Amino acid sequence: LDRFFFKLVVGYSSREDLNTIIDRTTKQSFATPEKVMDGHEIVKWQNLVREVILAPHVQDYIARLTLATHPEGPFAVPETNQYLRWGASPRGAQTVALASKLSALLSGRYNVSFEDIRRVYLPAMRHRVILNFEAEAEGIPADSVLRDILKKVPEKADDTKAA
């Protein structure tokens, strides 16, 4: 398991949730969590996820979305050049691919769709790009730039750009 796989945005807890958290973590006895899966089942799921089909044209969409985070690169969108200092590494593309496979599997499919990619792109990439000074000064979050990339990078490859 990779604790840096996603960066999830979690809002503030409600009053009720905070009271539950305080109760569960500051009293003498702790509730024992219910086991939902053992180690063998986790490994089975990890292996099953890797068997989900990622068609070449769908995989290329992940590659182009990753390359679109690279400032001044051939796939960069205007917002990339304006607001990003550093783009995502190959690890970002790997994360999007694996998370997309899991998304497909959890949706009852054995092949990745473009929608699976869009569903996991922000949590997989938001901590893998570095904003520049202009973005920080203007309060532009990484998610805003990544949403622009998702809007502007077409699912179908434009073969006139660098391969």
Secondary structure as GFF3:
##gff-version 3
##sequence-region A 1 163
A	DSSP	alpha_helix	15	26	.	.	.	ID=ss1
A	DSSP	alpha_helix	39	51	.	.	.	ID=ss2
A	DSSP	alpha_helix	56	67	.	.	.	ID=ss3
A	DSSP	alpha_helix	78	83	.	.	.	ID=ss4
A	DSSP	beta_strand	84	86	.	.	.	ID=ss5
A	DSSP	alpha_helix	90	106	.	.	.	ID=ss6
A	DSSP	alpha_helix	114	125	.	.	.	ID=ss7
A	DSSP	beta_strand	130	131	.	.	.	ID=ss8
A	DSSP	alpha_helix	133	138	.	.	.	ID=ss9
A	DSSP	alpha_helix	142	152	.	.	.	ID=ss10
###
